[in-house]
Amino acid sequence: MTGNGARPLTIAETGHRIGRQMLWLSAHHPNRRGRADRSGVYRQSEIMTVAMARKQKLGLSTFDGRLLDGLNFCRKVYALFDQTRASAGGITNLRLRPTKLEKRLIEELIPLARYVQARYREGRRIKVRWVSGSQPYDAVLLLSGAFVDKGYYPKRVVVEITTSVHQNEHLARRLLHEQGHAFGVKGISRDKKTRAVVSTPYVTTNDETATDLAAQIIDRLKSKSAKGYSPDTVLIVYCVLNGVTLEEEWDEAVNRVTQADAHHAFREVFLIDTGSASYSANLYGDSERAPKKLTHSRGVARYAAGRD
């Protein structure tokens, strides 16, 4: 092959020209559906579709009212977190949560994704529909698979998500942003004259960390139980820890929550810490609301980082 009567084209040049011609033909061919031809080469329209999908900006509308496969839901939630963090001022926005996007992402979408990850398995596939409006639940889960067919699990579950957090936690996040450090939520106060936020060292004693954490969780359970949710509701409690919390302190807090007996208004209560420790725990409601034909205690099944 030659180029307009000039010197013969090299093999590389010939391949490049043929490739350009094939792409043009595939782009203008009347049948341009997103499938590969017999040689396994995808048409240009398919390549462009994939490229556009990869560049698509995620937001709350990506999830709001949309029925998504559970694992796809988790993937998109974590991608939204990465996208937000990488954006201009992203770390600051995740820390201060100035808009509904950051608040819903941290306090609802990520805890829900962690719950779905813990439940999605062979024989129990999950589809998720998260909704941002004002209704008596935050998400609906549709379950399918062999375990569901056998009656081990329901076909539909509604989910409510709440946050267990110290009243000064937002001030600690602001101090961390403005000053680069904070001594902890119990050492934070406001100057009565200047209204400036002041952070001083605070030393916990004995079982104070577990006691405080349990009290926060119990308060949320009692508040939610009083609202009369459907007995088939799963309650996810996003637990914000008050500083460094050892595993035995988390376990002790969960035991105290169980003994308080404030979780039986719900089919299941899922406690989740999405921080570096990544603690979680399960509390089940009355026995008839626990999964059928499966053995679960009335109390708690624990899950900690890296084990179950």
KOLLOBA-821929 format. One line per field, with one value per atom (N, C-alpha, C): z, x, y; residue in one letter; atom name. Coordinates in steps of 0.1 Angstrom, whole numbers. Example, Ala and Ser with C-alpha at 12.3 -4.5 7.8 and 13.67 -1.06 7.14 Angstrom:
! residues 2
zz = 78/78/78/71/71/79 .
xx = 132/123/132/128/137/129 .
yy = -57/-45/-33/-22/-11/0 .
res = A/A/A/S/S/S .
atom = N/CA/C/N/CA/C .
//
This chain:
! residues 308
zz = 0/0/0/-8/-9/-5/-1/3/-9/-17/-27/-37/-41/-51/-45/-33/-27/-22/-13/-9/-3/-3/3/18/23/38/45/57/66/71/78/83/94/102/113/108/97/91/84/78/71/82/93/103/109/111/117/107/94/85/84/84/83/96/107/120/120/115/114/105/94/85/91/98/105/115/123/133/127/115/109/104/98/92/104/115/126/132/132/138/129/116/106/101/106/102/108/101/106/118/120/131/141/151/159/174/176/190/197/211/219/220/209/210/202/206/198/185/175/163/165/154/156/160/156/159/174/181/195/196/185/186/188/198/201/191/188/179/186/178/184/193/190/198/212/212/225/233/227/234/239/231/236/248/247/258/271/270/282/288/279/283/290/284/290/304/305/318/329/325/334/339/330/333/340/341/347/361/365/378/387/398/407/417/422/431/438/447/454/444/432/422/416/418/413/421/433/442/445/445/450/442/448/442/432/430/419/425/419/424/418/427/422/429/421/427/439/450/462/461/453/452/443/433/425/433/442/451/459/465/473/465/453/445/442/439/436/448/459/472/474/474/476/465/453/442/445/450/453/464/474/485/479/470/464/455/448/439/448/459/467/474/478/485/476/463/453/447/450/444/452/446/453/466/477/490/495/489/492/506/512/525/535/533/542/541/530/529/535/534/541/556/561/575/581/574/579/574/563/557/555/547/545/537/529/520/523/518/520/514/503/497/507/514/523/535/540/552/549/538/534/531/524/521/534/543/555/565/566/577/572/559/555/544/533/522/526/533/537/547/558/567/560/551/544/535/529/520/529/541/549/554/556/560/548/536/524/522/523/521/531/543/554/551/543/541/527/518/504/503/498/497/487/485/477/483/475/481/487/488/493/486/474/466/471/470/475/465/463/456/465/462/472/465/472/467/479/478/489/484/494/491/500/495/503/508/505/509/523/526/540/540/545/546/558/563/575/573/564/562/552/552/544/532/532/521/521/510/508/502/508/503/497/485/479/479/485/486/477/472/463/465/460/461/468/469/475/490/498/512/514/505/505/501/491/486/497/505/516/528/528/539/550/548/558/560/550/550/542/546/539/525/517/503/503/513/513/528/529/542/541/550/550/561/558/566/570/583/588/593/591/595/604/615/625/629/636/640/655/662/676/677/683/683/695/700/711/706/714/710/706/711/707/695/689/678/667/663/652/655/668/672/671/674/673/659/650/635/631/635/631/637/649/655/647/644/636/623/617/604/606/616/618/625/634/642/640/633/631/642/653/664/673/681/691/701/714/725/727/721/724/727/725/726/740/750/764/770/762/766/759/752/743/750/750/756/748/751/744/755/751/760/761/774/776/770/770/765/750/745/731/722/728/721/713/715/708/714/705/709/715/727/734/736/733/735/746/756/766/768/773/775/785/782/790/792/804/807/811/804/808/819/827/838/837/841/841/829/830/819/813/814/810/795/787/772/768/774/771/776/788/794/785/781/772/759/753/740/741/751/753/755/763/766/753/745/732/723/722/714/719/733/739/737/738/736/722/712/698/696/703/702/708/720/726/718/713/705/692/686/674/677/688/692/695/700/704/691/680/668/661/666/661/647/644/631/629/617/614/621/627/634/624/611/602/597/604/601/606/597/602/605/617/621/620/612/612/620/630/638/635/629/626/639/644/657/656/660/660/673/673/686/691/704/711/713/702/704/702/706/705/714/708/715/713/723/722/719/714/710/723/734/746/751/748/752/743/730/721/725/728/732/745/754/767/764/755/752/745/736/730/740/750/760/768/771/779/771/758/749/749/748/748/760/772/785/787/780/782/775/766/760/753/746/739/724/720/705/700/708/704/696/694/685/670/667/654/650/638/634/636/633/635/637/646/647/644/635/630/634/644/649/640/635/626/629/631/632/619/611/598/599/611/612/610/614/612/619/631/638/631/625/617/625/637/646/640/643/640/649/650/659/654/657/653/666/667/677/671/675/669/678/672/679/684/687/692/683/689/682/669/668/656/645/648/638/633/640/636/624/615/603/607/600/602/600/609/607/609/613/615/630/636/651/653/660/665/679/687/701/701/712/714/715/719/721/710/708/699/692/679/671/667/671/669/657/650/639/641/641/643/630/630/618/614/602/598/603/610/615/616/616/619/626 .
xx = 9/0/9/5/13/4/11/4/3/-8/-10/2/7/18/31/32/45/52/61/68/58/62/53/52/40/38/44/49/54/42/46/35/28/35/28/19/23/15/3/4/-7/-17/-13/-22/-29/-22/-29/-40/-37/-47/-59/-56/-67/-76/-69/-77/-86/-81/-89/-101/-99/-110/-120/-116/-125/-133/-127/-134/-145/-141/-150/-162/-160/-170/-180/-174/-182/-190/-185/-192/-204/-203/-213/-222/-219/-227/-241/-252/-265/-268/-261/-263/-251/-253/-241/-245/-251/-254/-241/-243/-231/-227/-222/-217/-205/-196/-184/-187/-179/-181/-175/-175/-170/-155/-148/-133/-131/-142/-141/-138/-138/-134/-147/-148/-160/-160/-172/-174/-171/-169/-166/-177/-189/-200/-200/-196/-195/-184/-172/-161/-164/-172/-175/-185/-194/-204/-197/-187/-180/-172/-166/-158/-166/-178/-187/-192/-194/-199/-188/-175/-164/-163/-166/-165/-177/-188/-200/-198/-203/-201/-212/-209/-218/-224/-236/-242/-253/-261/-272/-282/-284/-294/-290/-277/-273/-280/-284/-290/-305/-309/-322/-333/-340/-352/-348/-335/-331/-329/-334/-332/-319/-309/-296/-292/-285/-279/-271/-271/-264/-249/-242/-228/-225/-234/-232/-235/-245/-247/-235/-229/-217/-206/-204/-193/-195/-207/-210/-209/-213/-212/-197/-189/-174/-168/-173/-168/-172/-184/-188/-179/-176/-167/-153/-148/-135/-135/-146/-148/-149/-156/-158/-145/-138/-125/-115/-115/-105/-109/-121/-125/-118/-119/-114/-120/-112/-118/-125/-123/-130/-129/-116/-114/-121/-120/-127/-142/-148/-162/-166/-158/-162/-161/-152/-150/-161/-165/-175/-189/-190/-203/-212/-208/-216/-229/-229/-241/-248/-259/-267/-259/-251/-244/-234/-226/-216/-223/-233/-240/-247/-254/-261/-251/-240/-230/-224/-219/-213/-223/-234/-243/-254/-256/-266/-260/-255/-251/-240/-229/-218/-223/-230/-235/-244/-252/-261/-253/-243/-234/-227/-223/-216/-225/-238/-248/-250/-252/-254/-242/-230/-219/-219/-223/-223/-234/-244/-255/-256/-249/-250/-242/-248/-240/-247/-241/-248/-261/-271/-284/-292/-286/-293/-287/-293/-289/-298/-292/-299/-299/-311/-312/-316/-311/-312/-319/-329/-334/-334/-324/-323/-331/-338/-346/-343/-343/-339/-350/-362/-374/-378/-390/-395/-405/-401/-409/-404/-412/-408/-397/-388/-377/-367/-355/-345/-341/-345/-342/-351/-352/-359/-350/-349/-341/-350/-347/-354/-344/-348/-340/-345/-335/-339/-328/-331/-321/-327/-319/-324/-328/-320/-323/-337/-339/-352/-363/-361/-372/-375/-366/-368/-374/-375/-382/-372/-359/-350/-350/-352/-352/-364/-368/-380/-376/-386/-383/-381/-386/-386/-383/-374/-370/-369/-375/-373/-362/-354/-343/-344/-341/-340/-326/-320/-306/-305/-298/-297/-282/-279/-265/-264/-255/-252/-239/-240/-229/-230/-218/-217/-221/-228/-232/-221/-209/-198/-190/-194/-186/-184/-194/-193/-183/-182/-172/-158/-156/-143/-139/-148/-144/-140/-147/-144/-130/-127/-114/-103/-106/-96/-93/-103/-102/-94/-98/-92/-79/-77/-64/-55/-61/-53/-53/-60/-61/-73/-77/-87/-85/-87/-84/-95/-106/-117/-130/-141/-154/-157/-152/-156/-147/-137/-128/-131/-142/-146/-156/-154/-164/-164/-173/-173/-170/-162/-159/-172/-176/-189/-189/-177/-176/-174/-164/-160/-168/-174/-181/-171/-158/-148/-149/-146/-146/-132/-132/-119/-118/-107/-104/-93/-96/-86/-85/-73/-71/-82/-86/-96/-91/-91/-86/-98/-101/-112/-108/-117/-114/-121/-115/-121/-129/-142/-150/-158/-153/-161/-163/-153/-155/-167/-167/-178/-191/-191/-204/-210/-201/-206/-211/-204/-208/-221/-223/-235/-247/-245/-255/-260/-250/-254/-262/-258/-266/-280/-280/-293/-303/-298/-306/-312/-304/-309/-320/-317/-327/-340/-340/-352/-360/-352/-359/-365/-359/-364/-376/-374/-385/-398/-397/-409/-417/-411/-417/-426/-426/-435/-433/-420/-417/-423/-424/-428/-419/-425/-417/-407/-409/-400/-388/-387/-377/-363/-353/-339/-334/-329/-323/-308/-302/-288/-284/-275/-270/-255/-253/-240/-234/-224/-218/-205/-205/-193/-186/-174/-167/-161/-160/-155/-140/-133/-118/-114/-102/-97/-105/-110/-118/-113/-109/-104/-115/-111/-121/-129/-122/-130/-139/-136/-145/-157/-155/-167/-175/-169/-177/-185/-179/-186/-198/-196/-207/-218/-215/-225/-233/-226/-232/-242/-238/-247/-259/-257/-269/-278/-273/-281/-289/-282/-289/-300/-298/-308/-321/-321/-333/-342/-334/-341/-342/-338/-337/-348/-357/-367/-378/-379/-389/-386/-374/-369/-366/-367/-364/-349/-341/-326/-321/-310/-303/-288/-283/-270/-262/-252/-244/-231/-227/-215/-207/-194/-184/-177/-177/-171/-157/-152/-138/-128/-116/-104/-106/-113/-114/-124/-135/-145/-152/-156/-163/-178/-184/-199/-204/-218/-224/-239/-245/-259/-267/-278/-288/-301/-307/-319/-331/-343/-355/-361/-374/-380/-378/-379/-375/-382/-395/-403/-398/-391/-386/-372/-365/-352/-354/-343/-344/-349/-359/-365/-355/-356/-349/-334/-330/-316/-314/-303/-301/-295/-302/-296/-300/-291/-294/-302/-309/-318/-309/-296/-287/-280/-267/-259/-249/-247/-236/-226/-214/-204/-196/-193/-184/-174/-161/-151/-142/-133/-125/-117/-120/-112/-117/-128/-133/-148/-154/-169/-172 .
yy = -12/0/12/22/35/46/57/69/79/80/89/89/78/77/80/82/85/72/72/60/50/37/27/30/27/29/17/21/10/2/-9/-18/-10/-3/5/15/22/33/27/15/8/4/-2/-6/6/17/29/34/34/39/30/17/7/9/10/12/24/35/47/45/38/36/27/16/7/15/24/31/40/47/56/48/36/28/23/19/14/25/37/48/52/50/54/43/31/19/20/17/18/9/-2/-11/-9/0/3/-1/-11/-15/-20/-19/-21/-36/-42/-56/-57/-66/-68/-76/-74/-82/-96/-104/-117/-118/-108/-107/-103/-99/-95/-80/-73/-58/-50/-42/-34/-22/-19/-7/6/16/29/34/32/37/30/17/10/16/19/25/38/46/60/59/49/48/44/35/31/43/50/62/72/75/85/80/67/62/63/61/63/77/87/101/107/99/104/108/120/125/119/114/108/118/116/125/117/124/117/112/119/115/101/97/84/73/76/66/68/81/84/78/69/62/52/49/40/26/16/2/-3/-6/-10/-24/-32/-44/-40/-48/-44/-41/-50/-48/-36/-33/-22/-9/-10/1/5/-6/-3/3/-2/3/17/21/35/44/39/47/50/40/42/51/50/58/73/75/88/94/86/91/95/86/89/102/103/115/127/127/139/142/132/135/141/136/141/155/160/172/184/196/208/210/210/212/199/188/176/171/171/166/175/188/198/195/193/191/178/168/155/157/165/168/176/187/197/194/187/183/196/205/217/216/205/203/190/188/175/163/166/155/148/156/150/144/151/146/132/131/119/108/112/102/95/104/99/92/98/93/83/82/72/62/67/58/49/54/45/35/38/28/18/22/13/4/9/0/-10/-6/-16/-27/-24/-34/-43/-38/-46/-55/-50/-59/-70/-68/-78/-89/-85/-94/-101/-95/-100/-113/-124/-136/-146/-157/-167/-171/-173/-177/-165/-153/-141/-129/-127/-115/-103/-91/-80/-68/-62/-50/-39/-27/-16/-4/2/15/24/34/44/56/62/74/85/97/109/117/113/121/119/124/123/111/100/88/80/71/64/53/55/46/53/49/55/46/33/24/12/6/-7/-17/-29/-39/-50/-55/-66/-78/-89/-101/-112/-119/-131/-141/-154/-164/-176/-187/-199/-198/-190/-189/-181/-172/-165/-174/-182/-191/-201/-205/-214/-208/-195/-188/-184/-185/-181/-166/-159/-144/-139/-127/-121/-116/-114/-109/-94/-87/-72/-68/-59/-53/-38/-31/-16/-13/-2/1/16/18/32/33/45/48/60/58/69/70/81/83/84/77/78/86/98/107/117/120/130/144/152/165/174/172/180/176/165/159/168/176/185/196/200/210/204/192/185/185/182/182/196/206/220/224/220/223/216/204/196/203/208/215/228/236/250/250/241/241/229/219/207/197/200/190/193/183/185/174/178/168/158/159/150/157/150/157/161/154/157/168/172/183/196/197/208/217/230/239/252/261/274/285/294/305/314/316/323/338/344/358/359/351/352/342/332/321/312/314/306/292/283/268/265/260/257/242/236/222/220/212/209/194/190/175/169/158/151/136/131/118/109/99/90/81/76/67/54/43/30/26/24/20/32/44/56/55/51/51/41/29/20/25/31/36/47/57/68/63/53/48/41/33/25/35/45/55/62/65/72/63/50/41/38/36/33/45/57/69/69/66/65/54/42/31/35/41/45/56/65/76/70/61/55/45/38/28/35/48/55/60/59/65/54/42/32/27/23/18/4/0/-14/-24/-35/-45/-52/-51/-57/-48/-36/-26/-31/-29/-30/-16/-14/-1/-2/7/8/20/18/28/31/43/47/53/46/49/57/69/77/76/70/67/80/81/93/91/91/89/75/72/58/49/38/29/14/8/-6/-16/-27/-37/-42/-43/-48/-37/-24/-14/-14/-16/-17/-29/-41/-52/-50/-43/-40/-30/-21/-12/-19/-28/-36/-45/-51/-59/-50/-38/-29/-26/-23/-20/-32/-44/-56/-58/-55/-57/-46/-35/-24/-28/-38/-43/-33/-24/-13/-15/-27/-30/-39/-43/-54/-48/-35/-30/-32/-36/-38/-52/-56/-69/-72/-62/-63/-49/-48/-35/-38/-30/-32/-20/-22/-11/-11/0/1/13/11/22/21/32/32/38/41/46/35/38/29/16/16/3/-6/0/-7/-18/-15/-24/-25/-36/-37/-48/-48/-57/-59/-70/-73/-75/-69/-72/-75/-87/-91/-88/-86/-83/-96/-96/-108/-120/-132/-144/-146/-142/-144/-135/-125/-115/-119/-128/-133/-142/-144/-152/-166/-171/-184/-195/-205/-218/-216/-204/-202/-199/-204/-202/-189/-180/-167/-165/-160/-156/-144/-142/-130/-118/-120/-109/-104/-108/-101/-111/-108/-115/-104/-106/-95/-97/-86/-86/-75/-78/-68/-67/-58/-57/-69/-74/-86/-99/-100/-113/-112/-124/-125/-138 .
res = M/M/M/T/T/T/G/G/G/N/N/N/G/G/G/A/A/A/R/R/R/P/P/P/L/L/L/T/T/T/I/I/I/A/A/A/E/E/E/T/T/T/G/G/G/H/H/H/R/R/R/I/I/I/G/G/G/R/R/R/Q/Q/Q/M/M/M/L/L/L/W/W/W/L/L/L/S/S/S/A/A/A/H/H/H/H/H/H/P/P/P/N/N/N/R/R/R/R/R/R/G/G/G/R/R/R/A/A/A/D/D/D/R/R/R/S/S/S/G/G/G/V/V/V/Y/Y/Y/R/R/R/Q/Q/Q/S/S/S/E/E/E/I/I/I/M/M/M/T/T/T/V/V/V/A/A/A/M/M/M/A/A/A/R/R/R/K/K/K/Q/Q/Q/K/K/K/L/L/L/G/G/G/L/L/L/S/S/S/T/T/T/F/F/F/D/D/D/G/G/G/R/R/R/L/L/L/L/L/L/D/D/D/G/G/G/L/L/L/N/N/N/F/F/F/C/C/C/R/R/R/K/K/K/V/V/V/Y/Y/Y/A/A/A/L/L/L/F/F/F/D/D/D/Q/Q/Q/T/T/T/R/R/R/A/A/A/S/S/S/A/A/A/G/G/G/G/G/G/I/I/I/T/T/T/N/N/N/L/L/L/R/R/R/L/L/L/R/R/R/P/P/P/T/T/T/K/K/K/L/L/L/E/E/E/K/K/K/R/R/R/L/L/L/I/I/I/E/E/E/E/E/E/L/L/L/I/I/I/P/P/P/L/L/L/A/A/A/R/R/R/Y/Y/Y/V/V/V/Q/Q/Q/A/A/A/R/R/R/Y/Y/Y/R/R/R/E/E/E/G/G/G/R/R/R/R/R/R/I/I/I/K/K/K/V/V/V/R/R/R/W/W/W/V/V/V/S/S/S/G/G/G/S/S/S/Q/Q/Q/P/P/P/Y/Y/Y/D/D/D/A/A/A/V/V/V/L/L/L/L/L/L/L/L/L/S/S/S/G/G/G/A/A/A/F/F/F/V/V/V/D/D/D/K/K/K/G/G/G/Y/Y/Y/Y/Y/Y/P/P/P/K/K/K/R/R/R/V/V/V/V/V/V/V/V/V/E/E/E/I/I/I/T/T/T/T/T/T/S/S/S/V/V/V/H/H/H/Q/Q/Q/N/N/N/E/E/E/H/H/H/L/L/L/A/A/A/R/R/R/R/R/R/L/L/L/L/L/L/H/H/H/E/E/E/Q/Q/Q/G/G/G/H/H/H/A/A/A/F/F/F/G/G/G/V/V/V/K/K/K/G/G/G/I/I/I/S/S/S/R/R/R/D/D/D/K/K/K/K/K/K/T/T/T/R/R/R/A/A/A/V/V/V/V/V/V/S/S/S/T/T/T/P/P/P/Y/Y/Y/V/V/V/T/T/T/T/T/T/N/N/N/D/D/D/E/E/E/T/T/T/A/A/A/T/T/T/D/D/D/L/L/L/A/A/A/A/A/A/Q/Q/Q/I/I/I/I/I/I/D/D/D/R/R/R/L/L/L/K/K/K/S/S/S/K/K/K/S/S/S/A/A/A/K/K/K/G/G/G/Y/Y/Y/S/S/S/P/P/P/D/D/D/T/T/T/V/V/V/L/L/L/I/I/I/V/V/V/Y/Y/Y/C/C/C/V/V/V/L/L/L/N/N/N/G/G/G/V/V/V/T/T/T/L/L/L/E/E/E/E/E/E/E/E/E/W/W/W/D/D/D/E/E/E/A/A/A/V/V/V/N/N/N/R/R/R/V/V/V/T/T/T/Q/Q/Q/A/A/A/D/D/D/A/A/A/H/H/H/H/H/H/A/A/A/F/F/F/R/R/R/E/E/E/V/V/V/F/F/F/L/L/L/I/I/I/D/D/D/T/T/T/G/G/G/S/S/S/A/A/A/S/S/S/Y/Y/Y/S/S/S/A/A/A/N/N/N/L/L/L/Y/Y/Y/G/G/G/D/D/D/S/S/S/E/E/E/R/R/R/A/A/A/P/P/P/K/K/K/K/K/K/L/L/L/T/T/T/H/H/H/S/S/S/R/R/R/G/G/G/V/V/V/A/A/A/R/R/R/Y/Y/Y/A/A/A/A/A/A/G/G/G/R/R/R/D/D/D .
atom = N/CA/C/N/CA/C/N/CA/C/N/CA/C/N/CA/C/N/CA/C/N/CA/C/N/CA/C/N/CA/C/N/CA/C/N/CA/C/N/CA/C/N/CA/C/N/CA/C/N/CA/C/N/CA/C/N/CA/C/N/CA/C/N/CA/C/N/CA/C/N/CA/C/N/CA/C/N/CA/C/N/CA/C/N/CA/C/N/CA/C/N/CA/C/N/CA/C/N/CA/C/N/CA/C/N/CA/C/N/CA/C/N/CA/C/N/CA/C/N/CA/C/N/CA/C/N/CA/C/N/CA/C/N/CA/C/N/CA/C/N/CA/C/N/CA/C/N/CA/C/N/CA/C/N/CA/C/N/CA/C/N/CA/C/N/CA/C/N/CA/C/N/CA/C/N/CA/C/N/CA/C/N/CA/C/N/CA/C/N/CA/C/N/CA/C/N/CA/C/N/CA/C/N/CA/C/N/CA/C/N/CA/C/N/CA/C/N/CA/C/N/CA/C/N/CA/C/N/CA/C/N/CA/C/N/CA/C/N/CA/C/N/CA/C/N/CA/C/N/CA/C/N/CA/C/N/CA/C/N/CA/C/N/CA/C/N/CA/C/N/CA/C/N/CA/C/N/CA/C/N/CA/C/N/CA/C/N/CA/C/N/CA/C/N/CA/C/N/CA/C/N/CA/C/N/CA/C/N/CA/C/N/CA/C/N/CA/C/N/CA/C/N/CA/C/N/CA/C/N/CA/C/N/CA/C/N/CA/C/N/CA/C/N/CA/C/N/CA/C/N/CA/C/N/CA/C/N/CA/C/N/CA/C/N/CA/C/N/CA/C/N/CA/C/N/CA/C/N/CA/C/N/CA/C/N/CA/C/N/CA/C/N/CA/C/N/CA/C/N/CA/C/N/CA/C/N/CA/C/N/CA/C/N/CA/C/N/CA/C/N/CA/C/N/CA/C/N/CA/C/N/CA/C/N/CA/C/N/CA/C/N/CA/C/N/CA/C/N/CA/C/N/CA/C/N/CA/C/N/CA/C/N/CA/C/N/CA/C/N/CA/C/N/CA/C/N/CA/C/N/CA/C/N/CA/C/N/CA/C/N/CA/C/N/CA/C/N/CA/C/N/CA/C/N/CA/C/N/CA/C/N/CA/C/N/CA/C/N/CA/C/N/CA/C/N/CA/C/N/CA/C/N/CA/C/N/CA/C/N/CA/C/N/CA/C/N/CA/C/N/CA/C/N/CA/C/N/CA/C/N/CA/C/N/CA/C/N/CA/C/N/CA/C/N/CA/C/N/CA/C/N/CA/C/N/CA/C/N/CA/C/N/CA/C/N/CA/C/N/CA/C/N/CA/C/N/CA/C/N/CA/C/N/CA/C/N/CA/C/N/CA/C/N/CA/C/N/CA/C/N/CA/C/N/CA/C/N/CA/C/N/CA/C/N/CA/C/N/CA/C/N/CA/C/N/CA/C/N/CA/C/N/CA/C/N/CA/C/N/CA/C/N/CA/C/N/CA/C/N/CA/C/N/CA/C/N/CA/C/N/CA/C/N/CA/C/N/CA/C/N/CA/C/N/CA/C/N/CA/C/N/CA/C/N/CA/C/N/CA/C/N/CA/C/N/CA/C/N/CA/C/N/CA/C/N/CA/C/N/CA/C/N/CA/C/N/CA/C/N/CA/C/N/CA/C/N/CA/C/N/CA/C/N/CA/C/N/CA/C/N/CA/C/N/CA/C/N/CA/C/N/CA/C/N/CA/C/N/CA/C/N/CA/C/N/CA/C/N/CA/C/N/CA/C/N/CA/C/N/CA/C/N/CA/C/N/CA/C/N/CA/C/N/CA/C/N/CA/C/N/CA/C/N/CA/C/N/CA/C/N/CA/C/N/CA/C/N/CA/C/N/CA/C/N/CA/C/N/CA/C/N/CA/C/N/CA/C/N/CA/C/N/CA/C/N/CA/C/N/CA/C/N/CA/C/N/CA/C/N/CA/C/N/CA/C/N/CA/C/N/CA/C/N/CA/C/N/CA/C/N/CA/C/N/CA/C/N/CA/C/N/CA/C/N/CA/C/N/CA/C/N/CA/C/N/CA/C/N/CA/C/N/CA/C/N/CA/C/N/CA/C/N/CA/C/N/CA/C/N/CA/C/N/CA/C/N/CA/C/N/CA/C/N/CA/C/N/CA/C/N/CA/C/N/CA/C/N/CA/C/N/CA/C/N/CA/C/N/CA/C/N/CA/C/N/CA/C/N/CA/C/N/CA/C/N/CA/C/N/CA/C/N/CA/C/N/CA/C/N/CA/C/N/CA/C/N/CA/C/N/CA/C/N/CA/C/N/CA/C/N/CA/C/N/CA/C/N/CA/C/N/CA/C/N/CA/C/N/CA/C/N/CA/C/N/CA/C .
//
